[in-house]
Amino acid sequence: MYTSQFLAAGAPASRRLAPSSLRACFLVLFLWLPVIGVWPQSASYLDSVLQSEHLSYQDAAYLLLLGAGVIDDELSPSEALRFYEERGWGLSRLSPQDNVTLGSYSLMTMRVFALRGGPMYSLFPVRRYALRELRFRGLVQGRSAPGSPLSGERAVRILERTVRRYGETTA
């Protein structure tokens, strides 16, 4: 209501919207535009992933494949997991609803984005060295151990950094 009174009072056009607030709006839009474009699936699904304290193997595969641009958002998470495993990237001993650790998610990220690792990852492409590689590249931040549980929010942040740095893949 205050805004309409302000405009009706005949304020000059330059004072109607402060340039600093306009810049802040564009900054927020610019920072969130890649995130919005990466995940065009339903908001309820993304909300459930962000609120989950432990990310499932099926959800991790879906997020990574969708973020990398390998699959369309019409696929379900179970179909995305099947696609992931058909590529030969599957993690042994994990069922679709099992929780993914930070090390497992790092290994999945390396495989989906076809990232080349250092000497240890090249010799032994396992969870531990995948996590070390992502930590070295600045994609994983904070405390990290290969066996630590992974929340949905942290997984999305890692994916966002990966997409910003390496973009979509053609895998």
Secondary structure, DSSP 8 states (H G I E B T S, - for coil): -HHHHHHHTT--GGGTS-HHHHHHHHHHHHHHHHHHHH--S-HHHHHHHHH-SS-BHHHHHHHHHHHTTSS-TTS-HHHHHHHHHHTT---TT--TTSB-BHHHHHHHHHHHTT----HHHHH--SHHHHHHHHHHTTSS-SS--TTSB--HHHHHHHHHHHHHHH-----
